Amino acid sequence: MELSQIIPHIEALIFASDKPLTNMDLVELLNNAMGFIEDRATLDQVEAAVEGIREKYSSEFYAFELKQSGGGWQFLTKMEYHKTIAQLNGDKFLKRLSNAALETLAIIAYKQPITKSEIESIRGVNCDYAVQKLLEKDLVIIAGRNEEAVGKPLIYTTSKSFMDYFGINTKEDLPKISEVLMEELVQATVIDHTNTAEEIEEDGVSALVVDEEGKIVEEVEEIGQGGEDNTSSNESLEDKQVKEDDTTDES
């Protein structure tokens, strides 16, 4: 079967479907629809056709694109039209979550499959209400029971609706925790190599001048008011020691 024959059918299937369609779904639907044709569509043909459709709608002339989200292919409007679409839909599709529910959802997303007691041990508080809300909003599902744990507790994972809502295809598409933490790290102080010891002195700042390897090159004393140098603690100790030596000699 020629790609030119199946591409329009694939576009129609993805457009009309109320759920994401995988390549295998498309193969089955195509062959069921064209059962009377001896030359049946193959998985390789469908994959090639889908890639061609994706490239076609990636053009700037289209306001939507073909994207893998929620475990399959969907036609989705492009990000730059979000504000325009929001005026039409308003808050219809927004799933508002409390901070507790968001924390619980994040734990499930990164630690799945996970039991409720494990969630509570991480958060340190009871999670019954938060988990129930997430189940009601179809963001998490009950995936079974932990047969090895005492009491065989329920285990929770994220749902396809979760992946669809957040625009990801698998849990591997979630942002890496290390990447998130890196954004919160305090950046190191930038050393301005153009400042000289004389410039620091004029500014009246007490500082240590270091080289590129971090070794102390020179100590700049703090400049007091009126342009007079304040006596350093080291000099005071030396003067005191000299006076004590003189007193001892006179005795």
C-alpha positions as CSV (number, residue, x, y, z in Angstrom):
1,M,0.0,0.0,0.0
2,E,1.3,3.4,-1.0
3,L,2.0,6.0,1.7
4,S,0.0,8.5,-0.3
5,Q,-3.1,6.3,0.2
6,I,-2.8,5.8,4.0
7,I,-1.6,9.3,5.1
8,P,-5.1,10.9,4.7
9,H,-6.7,8.0,6.6
10,I,-4.1,8.3,9.4
11,E,-4.8,12.1,9.6
12,A,-8.5,11.5,9.9
13,L,-8.1,8.8,12.5
14,I,-5.9,10.9,14.8
15,F,-8.1,14.0,14.3
16,A,-11.3,12.2,15.1
17,S,-10.0,10.1,18.0
18,D,-10.8,11.3,21.6
19,K,-7.7,9.5,22.9
20,P,-4.1,9.3,21.8
21,L,-3.5,6.6,19.2
22,T,-0.3,4.5,19.0
23,N,1.3,3.3,15.8
24,M,-0.1,-0.2,16.5
25,D,-3.6,1.3,17.0
26,L,-3.3,3.0,13.6
27,V,-2.2,-0.2,11.9
28,E,-5.1,-2.2,13.3
29,L,-7.7,0.5,12.5
30,L,-6.4,1.0,9.0
31,N,-6.4,-2.7,8.2
32,N,-9.9,-3.1,9.7
33,A,-11.2,-0.2,7.5
34,M,-9.5,-1.5,4.4
35,G,-10.0,-5.2,5.0
36,F,-11.1,-5.8,1.4
37,I,-7.6,-4.7,0.2
38,E,-5.1,-7.4,-0.2
39,D,-2.1,-5.0,0.3
40,R,-2.4,-4.4,4.0
41,A,-0.6,-1.6,5.8
42,T,2.4,-2.5,7.8
43,L,3.9,-1.0,11.0
44,D,6.9,0.4,9.0
45,Q,4.6,2.1,6.6
46,V,2.5,3.6,9.4
47,E,5.6,4.9,11.1
48,A,6.9,6.5,7.9
49,A,3.5,8.0,7.3
50,V,3.2,9.4,10.8
51,E,6.7,11.0,10.5
52,G,5.7,12.6,7.2
53,I,2.5,14.0,8.8
54,R,4.5,15.3,11.8
55,E,7.0,17.1,9.5
56,K,4.1,18.5,7.4
57,Y,2.3,20.1,10.4
58,S,5.5,21.4,12.0
59,S,5.5,24.2,9.4
60,E,4.7,27.7,10.7
61,F,1.7,27.8,8.4
62,Y,-0.2,25.5,10.7
63,A,-1.5,26.5,14.2
64,F,-1.5,22.8,15.3
65,E,1.0,20.0,15.2
66,L,1.2,16.2,15.5
67,K,2.7,15.3,18.8
68,Q,3.2,12.3,21.0
69,S,1.4,12.9,24.3
70,G,-0.4,10.7,26.7
71,G,1.1,7.5,25.2
72,G,0.1,8.1,21.6
73,W,-0.3,10.6,18.7
74,Q,-2.5,13.6,18.9
75,F,-3.2,16.8,17.0
76,L,-2.4,19.7,19.5
77,T,-2.4,23.4,19.1
78,K,1.0,25.0,19.2
79,M,2.3,26.7,22.4
80,E,2.3,30.2,20.9
81,Y,-1.5,30.0,20.6
82,H,-2.1,29.2,24.2
83,K,-3.5,32.6,25.2
84,T,-5.8,32.6,22.3
85,I,-7.2,29.2,23.1
86,A,-7.5,30.1,26.8
87,Q,-10.0,32.9,25.9
88,L,-12.3,30.3,24.3
89,N,-12.0,27.6,27.0
90,G,-11.4,29.7,30.1
91,D,-10.9,27.5,33.1
92,K,-12.7,24.6,31.7
93,F,-9.8,22.3,31.4
94,L,-7.8,23.6,34.4
95,K,-7.3,21.0,37.2
96,R,-6.6,23.2,40.2
97,L,-4.6,21.4,42.9
98,S,-3.6,22.3,46.4
99,N,0.0,22.4,47.4
100,A,-0.5,19.1,49.3
101,A,-1.9,17.5,46.2
102,L,0.9,18.8,44.0
103,E,3.5,17.5,46.4
104,T,1.8,14.1,46.5
105,L,1.5,14.0,42.7
106,A,5.2,14.8,42.3
107,I,6.2,12.0,44.7
108,I,4.0,9.5,42.8
109,A,5.3,10.7,39.5
110,Y,9.0,10.2,40.4
111,K,8.7,7.2,42.8
112,Q,6.0,5.2,41.0
113,P,4.9,2.5,41.6
114,I,4.5,3.6,45.3
115,T,2.2,2.8,48.2
116,K,0.4,5.4,50.3
117,S,2.5,4.6,53.4
118,E,5.6,5.3,51.4
119,I,4.2,8.6,50.2
120,E,3.4,9.5,53.8
121,S,6.9,8.6,55.0
122,I,8.3,11.1,52.5
123,R,5.8,13.9,53.2
124,G,5.6,13.2,56.9
125,V,1.8,13.8,57.0
126,N,-1.3,11.8,56.2
127,C,-2.1,11.7,52.4
128,D,-5.6,10.2,52.3
129,Y,-7.3,13.3,51.1
130,A,-4.6,14.3,48.6
131,V,-4.5,10.8,47.0
132,Q,-8.3,10.7,46.8
133,K,-8.4,14.0,45.0
134,L,-5.8,12.9,42.5
135,L,-7.8,9.7,41.8
136,E,-10.9,11.8,41.3
137,K,-9.1,14.0,38.8
138,D,-7.8,10.9,37.0
139,L,-4.2,12.0,37.4
140,V,-3.2,8.8,39.3
141,I,-4.5,5.3,39.2
142,I,-4.4,2.2,41.3
143,A,-2.0,-0.1,39.6
144,G,-2.4,-3.1,41.8
145,R,-1.1,-4.3,45.2
146,N,2.4,-4.8,46.7
147,E,2.3,-8.5,47.3
148,E,5.6,-8.5,49.2
149,A,4.5,-5.8,51.8
150,V,2.5,-6.5,55.0
151,G,-1.2,-6.2,54.3
152,K,-0.6,-6.1,50.5
153,P,-1.2,-2.3,50.2
154,L,-2.4,-0.6,47.1
155,I,0.2,0.9,44.8
156,Y,-0.2,4.1,42.8
157,T,1.1,5.3,39.4
158,T,0.4,8.2,37.2
159,S,-2.3,7.8,34.5
160,K,-2.4,8.4,30.8
161,S,-4.4,11.5,31.6
162,F,-1.5,12.8,33.7
163,M,0.9,12.4,30.7
164,D,-1.7,13.9,28.4
165,Y,-2.3,16.9,30.7
166,F,1.4,17.7,31.2
167,G,2.3,17.0,27.5
168,I,4.6,14.1,28.0
169,N,4.6,10.7,26.4
170,T,6.3,8.5,29.2
171,K,7.5,9.0,32.7
172,E,11.0,9.2,31.3
173,D,10.1,12.5,29.8
174,L,9.7,14.1,33.2
175,P,12.3,16.7,34.1
176,K,15.3,15.2,35.8
177,I,15.5,16.0,39.5
178,S,19.1,17.0,39.1
179,E,18.1,19.5,36.4
180,V,15.5,21.0,38.7
181,L,17.9,21.3,41.6
182,M,20.6,22.9,39.5
183,E,18.2,25.8,38.8
184,E,18.0,26.4,42.6
185,L,21.7,26.3,43.3
186,V,23.4,29.6,44.2
187,Q,25.9,30.5,41.6
188,A,29.6,31.0,42.7
189,T,30.8,34.6,43.2
190,V,32.4,36.0,40.1
191,I,35.9,37.4,40.7
192,D,36.6,40.6,38.9
193,H,40.3,40.3,37.8
194,T,40.3,43.9,36.6
195,N,40.2,45.3,40.2
196,T,43.7,46.1,41.6
197,A,44.7,46.4,45.2
198,E,45.0,50.2,44.8
199,E,41.4,50.4,43.5
200,I,40.1,48.3,46.5
201,E,42.1,50.6,48.8
202,E,40.5,53.7,47.4
203,D,37.0,52.2,47.9
204,G,37.8,51.7,51.6
205,V,37.1,48.0,51.6
206,S,39.0,45.4,53.6
207,A,39.6,42.4,51.3
208,L,42.0,39.7,50.3
209,V,43.5,39.7,46.9
210,V,43.8,36.2,45.4
211,D,45.2,34.9,42.2
212,E,43.4,32.6,39.7
213,E,44.4,29.5,41.7
214,G,42.8,30.9,44.9
215,K,46.1,31.7,46.7
216,I,46.3,34.8,48.8
217,V,48.5,37.4,47.1
218,E,48.1,40.5,49.3
219,E,46.0,41.7,52.2
220,V,44.4,45.1,51.8
221,E,43.7,46.9,55.1
222,E,40.4,48.7,55.7
223,I,40.6,52.5,55.2
224,G,39.1,54.5,58.0
225,Q,37.3,57.8,57.8
226,G,39.5,60.8,56.9
227,G,41.8,58.7,54.8
228,E,43.9,57.3,57.7
229,D,44.7,53.7,57.8
230,N,43.3,51.8,60.8
231,T,46.0,49.8,62.6
232,S,45.6,46.1,61.9
233,S,45.3,43.6,64.7
234,N,48.6,42.0,63.7
235,E,50.5,45.4,64.2
236,S,48.8,46.0,67.6
237,L,50.1,42.6,68.8
238,E,53.6,43.4,67.6
239,D,53.6,46.8,69.3
240,K,52.4,45.2,72.5
241,Q,55.1,42.5,72.4
242,V,57.8,45.2,71.9
243,K,56.6,47.2,74.9
244,E,56.7,44.1,77.1
245,D,60.2,43.3,75.9
246,D,61.4,46.9,76.8
247,T,59.9,46.6,80.3
248,T,61.7,43.3,80.8
249,D,65.0,44.8,79.8
250,E,64.7,47.8,82.1
251,S,64.0,45.5,85.0
